[in-house]
Amino acid sequence: MAFQLPDLPYAYDALEPHLDARTMEIHHTKHHQGYTNKLNDAIAGTDLEKKSIKEILANVSKYPAGVRNNGGGFYNHDLFWKVMSPDGGGVPSEKMNIHKAIMRDFGSFEKFKEEFSAAAGSRFGSGWAWLCVDSDDKLFICSTPNQDNPLMDVVEANGTPILGLDVWEHAYYLNYQNRRPDYVSAFFNVINWHEVTERYNDANKGASSF
């Protein structure tokens, strides 16, 4: 198997009451496992078995839809689990580069939160909201449909995603039903800013520091 389902870095109930244990368990063991299995099926016997997921996504327009959909699902969920933590939430420390970048590019944390929430809330149907770093080391917010993400060569806004929120209904329906805005609001209580700032630092290596 080229790709393996990653373990969660916390227990299924660790993010309660914001994300309930039953949803987390189903989301991880059924949905993410399903994307992993189908991605492996889609690339079986091809040279894609030797490539990293980022390499696959960067050229995904060359591959069948099964690679795009399931490769995106595999990568997106791996990021999603890692940018959450039972010890997360709040505003990132002023010492973190991500805090400095948010202030530089959005003016305030509240403005960032407002724009990110709007991207998540306005995505029609299923998809994702993202905080990304562009090639000029600037932060930007976007959303993508289905399991697409900003690493793919098929999206309008390319960049390195450092924070992502799954707004497919399977991510929140058991607890929030049709109240997506409540789910989006709850997400801010579990964001792992240490992970996000590490991803930001990795994305902007070589760029000018603060």
PyMOL CGO cylinders between C-alpha atoms (Angstrom):
from pymol import cmd
from pymol.cgo import CYLINDER

trace = [
    CYLINDER, 0.00, 0.00, 0.00, 1.52, 3.30, -1.08, 0.3, 1, 1, 1, 1, 1, 1,
    CYLINDER, 1.52, 3.30, -1.08, -0.41, 5.39, 1.43, 0.3, 1, 1, 1, 1, 1, 1,
    CYLINDER, -0.41, 5.39, 1.43, -1.52, 4.57, 4.96, 0.3, 1, 1, 1, 1, 1, 1,
    CYLINDER, -1.52, 4.57, 4.96, -4.28, 6.08, 7.08, 0.3, 1, 1, 1, 1, 1, 1,
    CYLINDER, -4.28, 6.08, 7.08, -2.51, 8.28, 9.64, 0.3, 1, 1, 1, 1, 1, 1,
    CYLINDER, -2.51, 8.28, 9.64, -3.36, 7.92, 13.31, 0.3, 1, 1, 1, 1, 1, 1,
    CYLINDER, -3.36, 7.92, 13.31, -5.09, 10.82, 15.00, 0.3, 1, 1, 1, 1, 1, 1,
    CYLINDER, -5.09, 10.82, 15.00, -2.77, 12.74, 17.35, 0.3, 1, 1, 1, 1, 1, 1,
    CYLINDER, -2.77, 12.74, 17.35, -5.47, 12.63, 20.05, 0.3, 1, 1, 1, 1, 1, 1,
    CYLINDER, -5.47, 12.63, 20.05, -8.45, 10.52, 21.17, 0.3, 1, 1, 1, 1, 1, 1,
    CYLINDER, -8.45, 10.52, 21.17, -11.74, 10.71, 19.29, 0.3, 1, 1, 1, 1, 1, 1,
    CYLINDER, -11.74, 10.71, 19.29, -13.40, 12.50, 22.20, 0.3, 1, 1, 1, 1, 1, 1,
    CYLINDER, -13.40, 12.50, 22.20, -10.51, 14.91, 22.81, 0.3, 1, 1, 1, 1, 1, 1,
    CYLINDER, -10.51, 14.91, 22.81, -12.08, 17.81, 20.90, 0.3, 1, 1, 1, 1, 1, 1,
    CYLINDER, -12.08, 17.81, 20.90, -15.44, 17.69, 22.66, 0.3, 1, 1, 1, 1, 1, 1,
    CYLINDER, -15.44, 17.69, 22.66, -17.70, 19.58, 23.04, 0.3, 1, 1, 1, 1, 1, 1,
    CYLINDER, -17.70, 19.58, 23.04, -16.65, 21.35, 19.85, 0.3, 1, 1, 1, 1, 1, 1,
    CYLINDER, -16.65, 21.35, 19.85, -16.32, 18.22, 17.69, 0.3, 1, 1, 1, 1, 1, 1,
    CYLINDER, -16.32, 18.22, 17.69, -18.08, 15.15, 19.04, 0.3, 1, 1, 1, 1, 1, 1,
    CYLINDER, -18.08, 15.15, 19.04, -16.40, 11.76, 19.40, 0.3, 1, 1, 1, 1, 1, 1,
    CYLINDER, -16.40, 11.76, 19.40, -18.83, 9.83, 17.19, 0.3, 1, 1, 1, 1, 1, 1,
    CYLINDER, -18.83, 9.83, 17.19, -18.36, 12.22, 14.28, 0.3, 1, 1, 1, 1, 1, 1,
    CYLINDER, -18.36, 12.22, 14.28, -14.58, 12.13, 14.69, 0.3, 1, 1, 1, 1, 1, 1,
    CYLINDER, -14.58, 12.13, 14.69, -14.52, 8.34, 14.74, 0.3, 1, 1, 1, 1, 1, 1,
    CYLINDER, -14.52, 8.34, 14.74, -16.73, 7.98, 11.65, 0.3, 1, 1, 1, 1, 1, 1,
    CYLINDER, -16.73, 7.98, 11.65, -14.90, 10.76, 9.84, 0.3, 1, 1, 1, 1, 1, 1,
    CYLINDER, -14.90, 10.76, 9.84, -11.50, 9.18, 10.47, 0.3, 1, 1, 1, 1, 1, 1,
    CYLINDER, -11.50, 9.18, 10.47, -12.21, 5.44, 10.20, 0.3, 1, 1, 1, 1, 1, 1,
    CYLINDER, -12.21, 5.44, 10.20, -14.79, 5.56, 7.42, 0.3, 1, 1, 1, 1, 1, 1,
    CYLINDER, -14.79, 5.56, 7.42, -14.31, 8.69, 5.31, 0.3, 1, 1, 1, 1, 1, 1,
    CYLINDER, -14.31, 8.69, 5.31, -10.55, 9.19, 5.57, 0.3, 1, 1, 1, 1, 1, 1,
    CYLINDER, -10.55, 9.19, 5.57, -9.95, 5.45, 5.39, 0.3, 1, 1, 1, 1, 1, 1,
    CYLINDER, -9.95, 5.45, 5.39, -12.14, 5.33, 2.30, 0.3, 1, 1, 1, 1, 1, 1,
    CYLINDER, -12.14, 5.33, 2.30, -10.16, 8.04, 0.53, 0.3, 1, 1, 1, 1, 1, 1,
    CYLINDER, -10.16, 8.04, 0.53, -6.93, 6.27, 1.45, 0.3, 1, 1, 1, 1, 1, 1,
    CYLINDER, -6.93, 6.27, 1.45, -8.11, 2.91, 0.09, 0.3, 1, 1, 1, 1, 1, 1,
    CYLINDER, -8.11, 2.91, 0.09, -9.48, 4.40, -3.12, 0.3, 1, 1, 1, 1, 1, 1,
    CYLINDER, -9.48, 4.40, -3.12, -6.34, 6.46, -3.72, 0.3, 1, 1, 1, 1, 1, 1,
    CYLINDER, -6.34, 6.46, -3.72, -4.24, 3.32, -3.45, 0.3, 1, 1, 1, 1, 1, 1,
    CYLINDER, -4.24, 3.32, -3.45, -6.58, 1.54, -5.86, 0.3, 1, 1, 1, 1, 1, 1,
    CYLINDER, -6.58, 1.54, -5.86, -6.39, 4.46, -8.30, 0.3, 1, 1, 1, 1, 1, 1,
    CYLINDER, -6.39, 4.46, -8.30, -2.58, 4.51, -8.42, 0.3, 1, 1, 1, 1, 1, 1,
    CYLINDER, -2.58, 4.51, -8.42, -1.96, 0.76, -8.18, 0.3, 1, 1, 1, 1, 1, 1,
    CYLINDER, -1.96, 0.76, -8.18, 0.54, -0.45, -10.76, 0.3, 1, 1, 1, 1, 1, 1,
    CYLINDER, 0.54, -0.45, -10.76, 1.51, 3.07, -11.88, 0.3, 1, 1, 1, 1, 1, 1,
    CYLINDER, 1.51, 3.07, -11.88, 4.55, 5.23, -11.25, 0.3, 1, 1, 1, 1, 1, 1,
    CYLINDER, 4.55, 5.23, -11.25, 2.42, 7.32, -8.89, 0.3, 1, 1, 1, 1, 1, 1,
    CYLINDER, 2.42, 7.32, -8.89, 3.04, 4.71, -6.23, 0.3, 1, 1, 1, 1, 1, 1,
    CYLINDER, 3.04, 4.71, -6.23, 6.57, 6.11, -5.96, 0.3, 1, 1, 1, 1, 1, 1,
    CYLINDER, 6.57, 6.11, -5.96, 5.52, 9.76, -5.66, 0.3, 1, 1, 1, 1, 1, 1,
    CYLINDER, 5.52, 9.76, -5.66, 4.64, 11.79, -2.58, 0.3, 1, 1, 1, 1, 1, 1,
    CYLINDER, 4.64, 11.79, -2.58, 1.09, 13.03, -2.19, 0.3, 1, 1, 1, 1, 1, 1,
    CYLINDER, 1.09, 13.03, -2.19, 2.24, 16.61, -2.79, 0.3, 1, 1, 1, 1, 1, 1,
    CYLINDER, 2.24, 16.61, -2.79, 3.93, 15.60, -6.04, 0.3, 1, 1, 1, 1, 1, 1,
    CYLINDER, 3.93, 15.60, -6.04, 0.74, 13.88, -7.17, 0.3, 1, 1, 1, 1, 1, 1,
    CYLINDER, 0.74, 13.88, -7.17, -1.47, 16.85, -6.33, 0.3, 1, 1, 1, 1, 1, 1,
    CYLINDER, -1.47, 16.85, -6.33, 0.84, 19.36, -8.03, 0.3, 1, 1, 1, 1, 1, 1,
    CYLINDER, 0.84, 19.36, -8.03, 0.21, 17.63, -11.36, 0.3, 1, 1, 1, 1, 1, 1,
    CYLINDER, 0.21, 17.63, -11.36, -3.21, 16.19, -10.70, 0.3, 1, 1, 1, 1, 1, 1,
    CYLINDER, -3.21, 16.19, -10.70, -4.67, 17.52, -13.96, 0.3, 1, 1, 1, 1, 1, 1,
    CYLINDER, -4.67, 17.52, -13.96, -2.72, 14.78, -15.73, 0.3, 1, 1, 1, 1, 1, 1,
    CYLINDER, -2.72, 14.78, -15.73, -4.41, 11.97, -13.81, 0.3, 1, 1, 1, 1, 1, 1,
    CYLINDER, -4.41, 11.97, -13.81, -7.87, 10.39, -13.66, 0.3, 1, 1, 1, 1, 1, 1,
    CYLINDER, -7.87, 10.39, -13.66, -10.61, 11.88, -11.50, 0.3, 1, 1, 1, 1, 1, 1,
    CYLINDER, -10.61, 11.88, -11.50, -10.17, 9.11, -8.95, 0.3, 1, 1, 1, 1, 1, 1,
    CYLINDER, -10.17, 9.11, -8.95, -6.66, 10.32, -8.22, 0.3, 1, 1, 1, 1, 1, 1,
    CYLINDER, -6.66, 10.32, -8.22, -7.81, 13.93, -7.89, 0.3, 1, 1, 1, 1, 1, 1,
    CYLINDER, -7.81, 13.93, -7.89, -10.77, 13.19, -5.63, 0.3, 1, 1, 1, 1, 1, 1,
    CYLINDER, -10.77, 13.19, -5.63, -9.16, 10.60, -3.40, 0.3, 1, 1, 1, 1, 1, 1,
    CYLINDER, -9.16, 10.60, -3.40, -5.70, 12.14, -3.38, 0.3, 1, 1, 1, 1, 1, 1,
    CYLINDER, -5.70, 12.14, -3.38, -7.25, 15.38, -2.24, 0.3, 1, 1, 1, 1, 1, 1,
    CYLINDER, -7.25, 15.38, -2.24, -9.32, 13.57, 0.36, 0.3, 1, 1, 1, 1, 1, 1,
    CYLINDER, -9.32, 13.57, 0.36, -6.25, 11.81, 1.70, 0.3, 1, 1, 1, 1, 1, 1,
    CYLINDER, -6.25, 11.81, 1.70, -4.12, 14.97, 1.96, 0.3, 1, 1, 1, 1, 1, 1,
    CYLINDER, -4.12, 14.97, 1.96, -6.87, 17.32, 3.17, 0.3, 1, 1, 1, 1, 1, 1,
    CYLINDER, -6.87, 17.32, 3.17, -7.91, 15.15, 6.07, 0.3, 1, 1, 1, 1, 1, 1,
    CYLINDER, -7.91, 15.15, 6.07, -4.33, 14.52, 7.16, 0.3, 1, 1, 1, 1, 1, 1,
    CYLINDER, -4.33, 14.52, 7.16, -3.84, 18.28, 7.43, 0.3, 1, 1, 1, 1, 1, 1,
    CYLINDER, -3.84, 18.28, 7.43, -7.24, 18.77, 9.09, 0.3, 1, 1, 1, 1, 1, 1,
    CYLINDER, -7.24, 18.77, 9.09, -6.51, 16.39, 11.97, 0.3, 1, 1, 1, 1, 1, 1,
    CYLINDER, -6.51, 16.39, 11.97, -3.12, 17.95, 12.62, 0.3, 1, 1, 1, 1, 1, 1,
    CYLINDER, -3.12, 17.95, 12.62, -4.25, 21.58, 12.72, 0.3, 1, 1, 1, 1, 1, 1,
    CYLINDER, -4.25, 21.58, 12.72, -6.59, 20.78, 15.60, 0.3, 1, 1, 1, 1, 1, 1,
    CYLINDER, -6.59, 20.78, 15.60, -5.73, 20.08, 19.22, 0.3, 1, 1, 1, 1, 1, 1,
    CYLINDER, -5.73, 20.08, 19.22, -7.59, 19.70, 22.53, 0.3, 1, 1, 1, 1, 1, 1,
    CYLINDER, -7.59, 19.70, 22.53, -5.21, 22.39, 23.80, 0.3, 1, 1, 1, 1, 1, 1,
    CYLINDER, -5.21, 22.39, 23.80, -5.83, 24.66, 20.82, 0.3, 1, 1, 1, 1, 1, 1,
    CYLINDER, -5.83, 24.66, 20.82, -7.98, 27.67, 20.16, 0.3, 1, 1, 1, 1, 1, 1,
    CYLINDER, -7.98, 27.67, 20.16, -7.69, 31.31, 21.04, 0.3, 1, 1, 1, 1, 1, 1,
    CYLINDER, -7.69, 31.31, 21.04, -5.37, 33.80, 19.41, 0.3, 1, 1, 1, 1, 1, 1,
    CYLINDER, -5.37, 33.80, 19.41, -1.85, 32.64, 18.44, 0.3, 1, 1, 1, 1, 1, 1,
    CYLINDER, -1.85, 32.64, 18.44, 0.93, 34.02, 20.60, 0.3, 1, 1, 1, 1, 1, 1,
    CYLINDER, 0.93, 34.02, 20.60, 2.39, 37.32, 19.48, 0.3, 1, 1, 1, 1, 1, 1,
    CYLINDER, 2.39, 37.32, 19.48, 5.76, 35.56, 19.43, 0.3, 1, 1, 1, 1, 1, 1,
    CYLINDER, 5.76, 35.56, 19.43, 4.59, 33.24, 16.64, 0.3, 1, 1, 1, 1, 1, 1,
    CYLINDER, 4.59, 33.24, 16.64, 5.34, 34.17, 13.05, 0.3, 1, 1, 1, 1, 1, 1,
    CYLINDER, 5.34, 34.17, 13.05, 1.79, 33.20, 12.11, 0.3, 1, 1, 1, 1, 1, 1,
    CYLINDER, 1.79, 33.20, 12.11, 0.46, 35.90, 14.44, 0.3, 1, 1, 1, 1, 1, 1,
    CYLINDER, 0.46, 35.90, 14.44, 2.77, 38.46, 12.86, 0.3, 1, 1, 1, 1, 1, 1,
    CYLINDER, 2.77, 38.46, 12.86, 1.74, 37.36, 9.36, 0.3, 1, 1, 1, 1, 1, 1,
    CYLINDER, 1.74, 37.36, 9.36, -1.98, 37.53, 10.21, 0.3, 1, 1, 1, 1, 1, 1,
    CYLINDER, -1.98, 37.53, 10.21, -1.56, 41.05, 11.57, 0.3, 1, 1, 1, 1, 1, 1,
    CYLINDER, -1.56, 41.05, 11.57, 0.46, 42.06, 8.50, 0.3, 1, 1, 1, 1, 1, 1,
    CYLINDER, 0.46, 42.06, 8.50, -1.89, 40.62, 5.90, 0.3, 1, 1, 1, 1, 1, 1,
    CYLINDER, -1.89, 40.62, 5.90, -5.32, 40.99, 7.54, 0.3, 1, 1, 1, 1, 1, 1,
    CYLINDER, -5.32, 40.99, 7.54, -4.81, 43.85, 9.96, 0.3, 1, 1, 1, 1, 1, 1,
    CYLINDER, -4.81, 43.85, 9.96, -6.25, 42.01, 12.95, 0.3, 1, 1, 1, 1, 1, 1,
    CYLINDER, -6.25, 42.01, 12.95, -7.06, 38.52, 14.14, 0.3, 1, 1, 1, 1, 1, 1,
    CYLINDER, -7.06, 38.52, 14.14, -10.77, 39.36, 14.10, 0.3, 1, 1, 1, 1, 1, 1,
    CYLINDER, -10.77, 39.36, 14.10, -10.55, 40.36, 10.43, 0.3, 1, 1, 1, 1, 1, 1,
    CYLINDER, -10.55, 40.36, 10.43, -8.80, 37.08, 9.61, 0.3, 1, 1, 1, 1, 1, 1,
    CYLINDER, -8.80, 37.08, 9.61, -11.45, 35.14, 11.55, 0.3, 1, 1, 1, 1, 1, 1,
    CYLINDER, -11.45, 35.14, 11.55, -14.23, 37.01, 9.76, 0.3, 1, 1, 1, 1, 1, 1,
    CYLINDER, -14.23, 37.01, 9.76, -12.81, 36.31, 6.29, 0.3, 1, 1, 1, 1, 1, 1,
    CYLINDER, -12.81, 36.31, 6.29, -12.04, 32.66, 7.03, 0.3, 1, 1, 1, 1, 1, 1,
    CYLINDER, -12.04, 32.66, 7.03, -15.53, 32.12, 8.47, 0.3, 1, 1, 1, 1, 1, 1,
    CYLINDER, -15.53, 32.12, 8.47, -17.07, 33.74, 5.39, 0.3, 1, 1, 1, 1, 1, 1,
    CYLINDER, -17.07, 33.74, 5.39, -15.09, 31.44, 3.08, 0.3, 1, 1, 1, 1, 1, 1,
    CYLINDER, -15.09, 31.44, 3.08, -16.24, 28.39, 5.05, 0.3, 1, 1, 1, 1, 1, 1,
    CYLINDER, -16.24, 28.39, 5.05, -19.83, 29.53, 5.35, 0.3, 1, 1, 1, 1, 1, 1,
    CYLINDER, -19.83, 29.53, 5.35, -20.28, 30.58, 1.74, 0.3, 1, 1, 1, 1, 1, 1,
    CYLINDER, -20.28, 30.58, 1.74, -18.85, 27.43, 0.13, 0.3, 1, 1, 1, 1, 1, 1,
    CYLINDER, -18.85, 27.43, 0.13, -21.88, 25.97, -1.66, 0.3, 1, 1, 1, 1, 1, 1,
    CYLINDER, -21.88, 25.97, -1.66, -22.30, 22.27, -1.11, 0.3, 1, 1, 1, 1, 1, 1,
    CYLINDER, -22.30, 22.27, -1.11, -19.24, 20.30, -0.05, 0.3, 1, 1, 1, 1, 1, 1,
    CYLINDER, -19.24, 20.30, -0.05, -15.70, 21.63, 0.17, 0.3, 1, 1, 1, 1, 1, 1,
    CYLINDER, -15.70, 21.63, 0.17, -13.01, 23.25, 2.26, 0.3, 1, 1, 1, 1, 1, 1,
    CYLINDER, -13.01, 23.25, 2.26, -11.90, 26.66, 3.56, 0.3, 1, 1, 1, 1, 1, 1,
    CYLINDER, -11.90, 26.66, 3.56, -8.16, 27.36, 3.59, 0.3, 1, 1, 1, 1, 1, 1,
    CYLINDER, -8.16, 27.36, 3.59, -5.54, 29.71, 4.95, 0.3, 1, 1, 1, 1, 1, 1,
    CYLINDER, -5.54, 29.71, 4.95, -2.59, 29.58, 2.58, 0.3, 1, 1, 1, 1, 1, 1,
    CYLINDER, -2.59, 29.58, 2.58, 0.79, 31.10, 1.87, 0.3, 1, 1, 1, 1, 1, 1,
    CYLINDER, 0.79, 31.10, 1.87, 1.46, 32.33, -1.67, 0.3, 1, 1, 1, 1, 1, 1,
    CYLINDER, 1.46, 32.33, -1.67, 4.77, 32.47, -3.54, 0.3, 1, 1, 1, 1, 1, 1,
    CYLINDER, 4.77, 32.47, -3.54, 5.44, 35.96, -2.16, 0.3, 1, 1, 1, 1, 1, 1,
    CYLINDER, 5.44, 35.96, -2.16, 5.06, 34.81, 1.46, 0.3, 1, 1, 1, 1, 1, 1,
    CYLINDER, 5.06, 34.81, 1.46, 1.65, 36.49, 1.79, 0.3, 1, 1, 1, 1, 1, 1,
    CYLINDER, 1.65, 36.49, 1.79, -1.30, 34.85, 3.52, 0.3, 1, 1, 1, 1, 1, 1,
    CYLINDER, -1.30, 34.85, 3.52, -4.57, 34.46, 1.66, 0.3, 1, 1, 1, 1, 1, 1,
    CYLINDER, -4.57, 34.46, 1.66, -7.90, 32.77, 2.28, 0.3, 1, 1, 1, 1, 1, 1,
    CYLINDER, -7.90, 32.77, 2.28, -9.79, 30.72, -0.27, 0.3, 1, 1, 1, 1, 1, 1,
    CYLINDER, -9.79, 30.72, -0.27, -12.22, 27.85, -0.53, 0.3, 1, 1, 1, 1, 1, 1,
    CYLINDER, -12.22, 27.85, -0.53, -12.30, 24.85, -2.85, 0.3, 1, 1, 1, 1, 1, 1,
    CYLINDER, -12.30, 24.85, -2.85, -15.07, 22.45, -3.86, 0.3, 1, 1, 1, 1, 1, 1,
    CYLINDER, -15.07, 22.45, -3.86, -15.21, 18.75, -3.07, 0.3, 1, 1, 1, 1, 1, 1,
    CYLINDER, -15.21, 18.75, -3.07, -11.71, 17.48, -2.12, 0.3, 1, 1, 1, 1, 1, 1,
    CYLINDER, -11.71, 17.48, -2.12, -9.72, 19.99, -4.13, 0.3, 1, 1, 1, 1, 1, 1,
    CYLINDER, -9.72, 19.99, -4.13, -7.01, 22.02, -2.40, 0.3, 1, 1, 1, 1, 1, 1,
    CYLINDER, -7.01, 22.02, -2.40, -4.62, 24.89, -3.25, 0.3, 1, 1, 1, 1, 1, 1,
    CYLINDER, -4.62, 24.89, -3.25, -1.72, 22.54, -4.03, 0.3, 1, 1, 1, 1, 1, 1,
    CYLINDER, -1.72, 22.54, -4.03, -3.51, 21.28, -7.14, 0.3, 1, 1, 1, 1, 1, 1,
    CYLINDER, -3.51, 21.28, -7.14, -2.84, 22.61, -10.63, 0.3, 1, 1, 1, 1, 1, 1,
    CYLINDER, -2.84, 22.61, -10.63, -6.59, 22.73, -11.29, 0.3, 1, 1, 1, 1, 1, 1,
    CYLINDER, -6.59, 22.73, -11.29, -7.60, 25.44, -8.79, 0.3, 1, 1, 1, 1, 1, 1,
    CYLINDER, -7.60, 25.44, -8.79, -7.81, 29.21, -9.27, 0.3, 1, 1, 1, 1, 1, 1,
    CYLINDER, -7.81, 29.21, -9.27, -5.64, 30.18, -6.29, 0.3, 1, 1, 1, 1, 1, 1,
    CYLINDER, -5.64, 30.18, -6.29, -2.45, 28.18, -5.80, 0.3, 1, 1, 1, 1, 1, 1,
    CYLINDER, -2.45, 28.18, -5.80, -0.52, 28.22, -2.57, 0.3, 1, 1, 1, 1, 1, 1,
    CYLINDER, -0.52, 28.22, -2.57, 0.61, 26.17, 0.40, 0.3, 1, 1, 1, 1, 1, 1,
    CYLINDER, 0.61, 26.17, 0.40, -2.28, 25.40, 2.75, 0.3, 1, 1, 1, 1, 1, 1,
    CYLINDER, -2.28, 25.40, 2.75, -1.41, 25.82, 6.43, 0.3, 1, 1, 1, 1, 1, 1,
    CYLINDER, -1.41, 25.82, 6.43, -4.94, 25.68, 7.91, 0.3, 1, 1, 1, 1, 1, 1,
    CYLINDER, -4.94, 25.68, 7.91, -7.96, 23.89, 6.50, 0.3, 1, 1, 1, 1, 1, 1,
    CYLINDER, -7.96, 23.89, 6.50, -11.55, 23.37, 7.58, 0.3, 1, 1, 1, 1, 1, 1,
    CYLINDER, -11.55, 23.37, 7.58, -13.69, 20.55, 6.20, 0.3, 1, 1, 1, 1, 1, 1,
    CYLINDER, -13.69, 20.55, 6.20, -17.20, 21.84, 5.47, 0.3, 1, 1, 1, 1, 1, 1,
    CYLINDER, -17.20, 21.84, 5.47, -18.60, 18.62, 4.05, 0.3, 1, 1, 1, 1, 1, 1,
    CYLINDER, -18.60, 18.62, 4.05, -21.74, 17.76, 6.03, 0.3, 1, 1, 1, 1, 1, 1,
    CYLINDER, -21.74, 17.76, 6.03, -20.22, 14.50, 7.25, 0.3, 1, 1, 1, 1, 1, 1,
    CYLINDER, -20.22, 14.50, 7.25, -17.75, 16.62, 9.25, 0.3, 1, 1, 1, 1, 1, 1,
    CYLINDER, -17.75, 16.62, 9.25, -20.41, 18.19, 11.45, 0.3, 1, 1, 1, 1, 1, 1,
    CYLINDER, -20.41, 18.19, 11.45, -23.97, 16.97, 10.79, 0.3, 1, 1, 1, 1, 1, 1,
    CYLINDER, -23.97, 16.97, 10.79, -24.42, 14.66, 13.79, 0.3, 1, 1, 1, 1, 1, 1,
    CYLINDER, -24.42, 14.66, 13.79, -23.76, 17.51, 16.20, 0.3, 1, 1, 1, 1, 1, 1,
    CYLINDER, -23.76, 17.51, 16.20, -24.66, 20.65, 14.24, 0.3, 1, 1, 1, 1, 1, 1,
    CYLINDER, -24.66, 20.65, 14.24, -27.16, 19.42, 11.62, 0.3, 1, 1, 1, 1, 1, 1,
    CYLINDER, -27.16, 19.42, 11.62, -27.62, 22.32, 9.17, 0.3, 1, 1, 1, 1, 1, 1,
    CYLINDER, -27.62, 22.32, 9.17, -25.97, 24.89, 11.45, 0.3, 1, 1, 1, 1, 1, 1,
    CYLINDER, -25.97, 24.89, 11.45, -22.68, 25.20, 9.59, 0.3, 1, 1, 1, 1, 1, 1,
    CYLINDER, -22.68, 25.20, 9.59, -21.90, 28.65, 11.04, 0.3, 1, 1, 1, 1, 1, 1,
    CYLINDER, -21.90, 28.65, 11.04, -21.96, 27.16, 14.56, 0.3, 1, 1, 1, 1, 1, 1,
    CYLINDER, -21.96, 27.16, 14.56, -19.53, 24.44, 13.47, 0.3, 1, 1, 1, 1, 1, 1,
    CYLINDER, -19.53, 24.44, 13.47, -17.23, 27.00, 11.87, 0.3, 1, 1, 1, 1, 1, 1,
    CYLINDER, -17.23, 27.00, 11.87, -17.30, 29.06, 15.05, 0.3, 1, 1, 1, 1, 1, 1,
    CYLINDER, -17.30, 29.06, 15.05, -16.51, 25.98, 17.16, 0.3, 1, 1, 1, 1, 1, 1,
    CYLINDER, -16.51, 25.98, 17.16, -13.49, 25.19, 14.99, 0.3, 1, 1, 1, 1, 1, 1,
    CYLINDER, -13.49, 25.19, 14.99, -11.73, 28.29, 16.29, 0.3, 1, 1, 1, 1, 1, 1,
    CYLINDER, -11.73, 28.29, 16.29, -11.75, 26.72, 19.76, 0.3, 1, 1, 1, 1, 1, 1,
    CYLINDER, -11.75, 26.72, 19.76, -9.53, 23.82, 18.66, 0.3, 1, 1, 1, 1, 1, 1,
    CYLINDER, -9.53, 23.82, 18.66, -7.07, 25.31, 16.14, 0.3, 1, 1, 1, 1, 1, 1,
    CYLINDER, -7.07, 25.31, 16.14, -3.55, 24.09, 16.86, 0.3, 1, 1, 1, 1, 1, 1,
    CYLINDER, -3.55, 24.09, 16.86, -1.62, 27.32, 16.33, 0.3, 1, 1, 1, 1, 1, 1,
    CYLINDER, -1.62, 27.32, 16.33, 1.70, 25.62, 17.03, 0.3, 1, 1, 1, 1, 1, 1,
    CYLINDER, 1.70, 25.62, 17.03, 1.11, 23.32, 14.06, 0.3, 1, 1, 1, 1, 1, 1,
    CYLINDER, 1.11, 23.32, 14.06, -0.13, 26.18, 11.88, 0.3, 1, 1, 1, 1, 1, 1,
    CYLINDER, -0.13, 26.18, 11.88, 2.89, 28.33, 12.63, 0.3, 1, 1, 1, 1, 1, 1,
    CYLINDER, 2.89, 28.33, 12.63, 5.24, 25.41, 11.90, 0.3, 1, 1, 1, 1, 1, 1,
    CYLINDER, 5.24, 25.41, 11.90, 3.54, 24.97, 8.54, 0.3, 1, 1, 1, 1, 1, 1,
    CYLINDER, 3.54, 24.97, 8.54, 3.82, 28.69, 7.90, 0.3, 1, 1, 1, 1, 1, 1,
    CYLINDER, 3.82, 28.69, 7.90, 7.52, 28.66, 8.78, 0.3, 1, 1, 1, 1, 1, 1,
    CYLINDER, 7.52, 28.66, 8.78, 8.10, 25.70, 6.46, 0.3, 1, 1, 1, 1, 1, 1,
    CYLINDER, 8.10, 25.70, 6.46, 6.17, 27.35, 3.63, 0.3, 1, 1, 1, 1, 1, 1,
    CYLINDER, 6.17, 27.35, 3.63, 8.12, 30.61, 3.77, 0.3, 1, 1, 1, 1, 1, 1,
    CYLINDER, 8.12, 30.61, 3.77, 11.64, 29.22, 4.11, 0.3, 1, 1, 1, 1, 1, 1,
    CYLINDER, 11.64, 29.22, 4.11, 13.90, 31.50, 2.14, 0.3, 1, 1, 1, 1, 1, 1,
    CYLINDER, 13.90, 31.50, 2.14, 11.52, 34.44, 2.43, 0.3, 1, 1, 1, 1, 1, 1,
    CYLINDER, 11.52, 34.44, 2.43, 12.39, 37.51, 4.45, 0.3, 1, 1, 1, 1, 1, 1,
    CYLINDER, 12.39, 37.51, 4.45, 11.81, 37.06, 8.18, 0.3, 1, 1, 1, 1, 1, 1,
    CYLINDER, 11.81, 37.06, 8.18, 10.00, 39.44, 10.50, 0.3, 1, 1, 1, 1, 1, 1,
]
cmd.load_cgo(trace, "trace")
